[in-house]
């Protein structure tokens, strides 16, 4: 019923977000609210409905040009899964080797929580063994070296991609697939050949399926997963750099990180985001400063990569990690009604304090709202080849350390310049410069396509360098996006 909010399928309208894909957090049966401990990989959690309901949802999404990714949790399953429960009651269960066992708990350097969990096998005190569960005892890790486990994963992929028809998968906790040498808990060497084998299986079973992986690490830890494993991975360090730049007004960090990611990762195959379901929401992170959140959104949606927007960020929903993950995942706020349009009954989790204003109904017709800010940005990006796929070229603003500037340069010749004031004071006389070969020689006529103000014509010489292109005044925390048209 809400799909038109994401995309109504009509490119001429502007009252939808214009997004072309949704990623659903776990939808399979699970005893937990978050769903990351699966008890049946071939069904839908009854809280969400049935497989028939899900197929109807898929049909509606596809009719509107919306692709659907689902969470695929392969590192572990639920301790209530029938396979694991069978092992608990029968040491000779055929599923025993689907999990990792030890006669004694071993340390796991680098991970604070206990990873080995006790099972009493007999009446004597020493009749015990331990299974490996990195996140907690309710999530026993798979033995991913077991060929039977690999075959089961292939069947799961085939079921969802071909029998059901999803367009791809977000793979959870990819950095933790194996316990490495000496108890290493992240990016173990075994991860890489396993993921290459998974990618080969995907090409055979579901070549249409797109994959995005979660490796919660800095850039060095993520880039080793390219180029031949999953299609893309989330760029966590870039997200942190972006948030830090907006919060502290320092332009250098995000420009450096965006340039570095582009140099190290092919074909813009990274997910660019602000915050996700495991992190304090952006507005809370910014101390309630709406102007900074709007600035962060404008930067995210004009940087290269594949943008992901966590639901409710486009409304300015709040949520603090210190109060638990469950407070980051509160019901989507649709209206001013008591159940915010999420339900006519009592919501499964108390609503954020600001749900009467951070909702779709309150912001839908307000041209200055956060929602319409996001709508304009997404629609600008999807209508502009330079913003979608163009190379990232950092620009300098000598004497203005709080000015962030870059251009996006597409193969078809399209050029867009993004200029942001990261300070709370207006900037005047900002002069932009570049290294050589930033643009082709010629005269460029500007058109402001987002933000206010104007821009002067620009001339680029034979060396391709931008030199001394001066901008009109830029207001506090303002972003200006300028499209350049080249004339010979």
N, C-alpha and C positions, 0 to 999 in steps of 0.2 A: 504493500500500500504506500510505501514511502519512496519507491524507486525514482519517481519523478523529481524528488529533491536532489538526488545524485545526478541524474541526467534524464531528461524527458525524451531524448531521442531526436529532438528537433534542433539542429544547429543554429536556427534563426532566433531562438528564444534566449533570454538572459536571466530568467528567474530560477534556474537550476544551477548546481555547482559546475556542471560541465565535466565532471570526472568520468573517466572511461574505464575504471577498474575499481573493484572493492576487494579488500582482503578481510575475510572473516576470521576472527579468533576462534578457538576450538569449538566445533559444533557437534562432536561425537559424544556418546554417552560417557559420563564421568561422575564420580561421587562429589567432586569439588565444584565450587561456583565458577572457577576459572577454566576448567575443562582440560588442563594440561596433563591430567592423569587419566588416560583413556581406558575404558573397560570393553569397548567394542568398536573396532575400526570400520565396521560395515553398516553403521546405522547413524541416526540423528538423535541427539539428546532430546528426550521427551519434553523438556522445558521449551524447546524451540519448535516442536511439531514432529512431523514424520518425513520419511523420504519423499513421499508424494508432495508434501508441502514444499520441500526443498527443490524438487524438480520444477514446481510451478514458479518458485522464486527465480530459478535459473532461466527459465523461459522468459519471464518478464524482464530480467536483466539483459539477456541477449537481444531481445526485441529493441531495446534502447541503446544497444551498442556498448553495454557495460560488461567487461570481463569479470570473472569471479575467481579469486584465489582463496583457498582454504588452508588453515593451519594443519601441518602434518608433523606430528610429534614422534620422532624416531629414536631419540636418545633413551627413552624410558616408557614404561606403561604404568597403569595403576596396579597397586598391590591387590586390588579387588578384581583384576582381570581373571577370567576363568583359567587361563594358562598358568598364571603365577599361583593361584589358589590350589591348582592341582599339584604343583610342586611342593607346596607347604604340607600337604597331607600325604604325599607319596614321594619318597626320595628317589624312586625309580621312574618317576614320571617322564614321558617322552619330551616334555618341555623343560626338563631340568637345565640342559645346556643352552637354553635360550637366555639364560641369565648368568651373572658372574658371581662365583662363590669362593669362599675362603674358610679355612678352619680356624682362623684367628683374624681379628681386626687389624688392618695395617694402616699406617699413617698415610695421609694424602697431603703433602706440603702444598701450600698455596690455597687451601680451602679450609675455612674455619669450622664449618659444621661437620658433624660426624658423617662419614660416607659408608661405613660398614654397619649393618643392622643385624641384630641377633635373632636367631631362630632356635628354639629349644626342640631338639629332635627326640629326646628320650628322657627317662626318669632321672638319670644321673646328671649331676651339675655340669659335667664336662661333655655331655651329649649335645653339643651346640655347634652351629656353623653360622656363617655370616654371608649376607648377600650385599652386593654393591648397589647403592642408590645415592647418586651424587647430591640430589636436591633435598631429599628426605626419605624416610622409610616407606612412605606411601607411594614412592615412585622408583621401583627397582629398575636399574639400567638393563637394557638389552645387551646380550652378547652379540655384537654386530659382526663378529668374525664367523659366526655360525651360518653355514650355507642355507639352513632351513629358515633362519630369520631373514636372510636376504631374499629368499624366494617369497616369503610372506609379505615383505615390503613391496615386492613387485606386484603381487596380487592386489594389495591395497591401492597402489597407484593406478593399476589397470581398472579397478572398480570405480574409483572416483573420477578418473579422467575420461574413461570410455563408456562405462555403464551409466554413470550419472551425468557426466558432461562438464565438469569444472574445467577451468582454463589454466589452472596451475596451482602451485603450492608455495606457501611460506614455510620453510623448514626451521623448526625451533631448535635452539641450543646446539647449533652445528659445531661450535668450538669445543663441545664437551663429549663428543661421540665416544672417545676412548680415554681410558686412564693410561697416560703415557709412562715412559721410564721414570722410575723413582717417585711415582705418585703424581707426576705432572697432570694437572687437571684441565688444561686449556691448550688447544691447538697441538695435540699430540701428533707425532709423525704418521700414525695409522689413519688419521682423519683423511689425509689427502688421497691415497689410492682408493680408499673406500668411497669417497665422494666421486672420484672419476668413474668408478664402476657403477655407482648409482646413476650418474649422468648417461653412461652408455646404455644402461637399462631403460632409462627414460626415453632415449632416442629410439629404442626398439618398441617399447610399449605405448608411449604417448608422445610422439615427437612434437605435437602442438603445445605441450604443457610448458608453461613458463615457471621458473623457480627463483625465489629470493631467499637468501639465507641470513640467519641471525648469528653473527660472530661478535659477541659483545667485547670489543677490544679496540685498541688504538689502530692507527692506519697500518703500522708495520705488521700487526697481527692479522689484519684483514687481507692485505694485498697478496699474501702468500696463497690465498685460495683462488686466485686468478691464474691463467685465463680459462682453464679447461674443466672446472668443476660445475658449480651452479651458474645460472645465467647472470645473477647479480647478488650483491650483498649490501646490507645497510652500512652507511658510512657514519659510524658513531662519533669518531673524532671530529669530522667535519661538522656534525650537528652540535657538538659541545663548543667548537670554535665559534660557530655562528651565534649561539646563545651568549657566550662570553663576550663577543664583540659588541653585541647590542646592549648587554647589561652594563659593560664597563666603558663603552665608547672607544674601543681600540680597534682600528680598521685592519691593522697589519696581519693579525692572526688568521682571520677568516680568508683573506685574499691569498695568503701563503698556503693555507691548507687546501683551498679549492684548486689552486694551481698545481699543488703536489699530487692531489688525487687524480687530476686529469693526466698528469705526466705518467703516473704509475699504473693506471687502470684503463684498459682499452674500451673504446666505443661508449663512453659514459655509462658503463654498466655498474652504477652504484645507486643506492637509494638515498636520497637527500630528504631529511626530515627535521623537525624541531624536537618533539618529544613523543614518547610512545606509552604503551600501557604499563610499563615498569618504572616510569619516571614521573616526577612532579610535573604537573601540567604547566604550559608555558606562562600563562597569566599569573599563576601562583609563583612560579620561578622568578618572574619579573616584578614581584612585590605589588601586583595589581596595577602596574603601569601600562594602560591600554595602548598608549602611543608607541611604546617600545615593542609590544606584541605585534602591532600592525607593521612596524618596521621589520621585525624578524620574519613575518610572513612574506613580506614583499621581497626580501632577500632570498628566502628559501625558494620561492616560486620564480625567481629569475636566474638562479644558479643552474649549472648543468647537472645532469643526473636524472633519476626517475623520482619525482616528488611523491611522498606519502604524507597524508594529513590524517592524524589520529582524530577519530570522531569527536565532535564537540569543540575541538580547537578553533574551528571556524566560527564558533559562537562566543569564544572566550570563557568556556567552562573552566572551573577551578578544581584543584585536587592536589593534596599534599602527600608525598611519599612517606613522610614521617608518621602519618595516620594510617598507614597500611595500604597495600596495593588495591584493596577493595574500594578505597576512596578515590582511586584514579579511574575506576571503571563503573561509575554510577550511571543510572539510566539516562539515555539521550533525552534532552529537554525539547519538546515540540511546541508546547503551548503554555499559557498561564493557568491552565486548569490545575486542580489539586494534584493530580497524578502526572502533570506536565505533558499530557497527551501520550505518555508511555503506557499508561494503564488507567482503567476506571476504578481500580482497587488500590490497595496499598503497594507501592513499588517494592521490589525485592530488596532494595538498599535505600536508605534515606538519601534524599536529594541534596545537592550542594546548596549552600545558603543563598546563592545568587540565581537560582533557577528561574525566578520570576522575570529576570531581565536577560539572562543568558539562555534564551530559547528562540526557536525559529519564528514563532508568531510575533514576538516582540520586535524582532529585527528584520523581518521579511521585507517590509515596505519602507524601511528607514534607509535612505541612500547612503547615510554616513555610518551604518552599523558595521560591526566586525564581519557579519555574514556577507554583506554585499561587497565589502573589501576583498574577501576571499573569492567571491564569485568573479569580480572584475579581474583579479590576478590570474585565476585559473583560465578564464576565457581568453585573456590576453596571451597567455602562454600557448594554449592549444591552437590559437589562430596565427602564431608567429613562428616561422621555421627557425629563425635565429635563436629564440628563447627555448625552443624544444630541443634542438640538436646542435646548435652552434658551439664552436670552440670558445673556451673561456680565455680572455686576454686581460690580465690585470693592468690597470692604469694607475699612474701616480698623480698625487695632488700636492705638489711641493708646498710646504708651509702649513698644511692642513692635515695633521695626523688623525683627526676624527672624521675625515671624509673618506668614504669607501667608494671606489669607482672601478668598473670593469666593463668590457664590451663582450658581446656574444656575436660570433661571426660564422654565418652559415655557408655551406658549400654553394648554395644558389645565389650568393652575393648579398643576402640580407644581413644588415648590421643593426644591432641595438646596443646602446650605451646605458648603463645603470649607474646612477650617482646617488649616494645616500649620505646624509648628515647624521652621524652617530652621537652628536652632542645635543645638549639642551639649549644651546645658543645658536642663533642664526649664523650662517656662513656667507661671506661675500667675496667676490673676486677669486673663486676657486678656479685654478688653471690646471687643465688635465694634460698629461704627457704620457708617452709610451716608449717602449723600445722600438727598434727598427722592425719593419715588416708586420706592423699591426694591421694595416689596411692597404688596399691597392691605391695607387696614385689617383688623384682626382679631387673634384670639389664635391662636398657632401652637404646636402640640404637636410636640416633636422625637422622632426615633428614629434612633439611631446605626446606620448600615448598613455602615460600614467603619471599622476601627480600634477603639480601646477607649474607655473612659470613658463619661460621660453628658453630657446637656445639659439645661438648664432650659427651661421654657416661655418663650415670647416674645410680647410684645404690640406691635402696630404701630398707630400712631395714624392720623388722617386724612391727614396729609402723606406717609404711606408711608415714613417714615424709621425705620430700625433705630437704637435709641439705648440704649446701656448694657446690651446682652445679654452677660452674663459667662459665660465658659466654665470648665469644670472644668480641672484641671491637664492640661498637654499634655507628654508625654515628649519626650526628645531625638529630633529628626528624625522625629517622629510625624505622621501624617496622620489626620484624622478627617473622615468624610463623614456629614452629618446630613440626613436627610429631614424636611421640615417639612410638617405637615398643618394646614390653616387651618380655624378654626372662627369663624363669624360672631360 
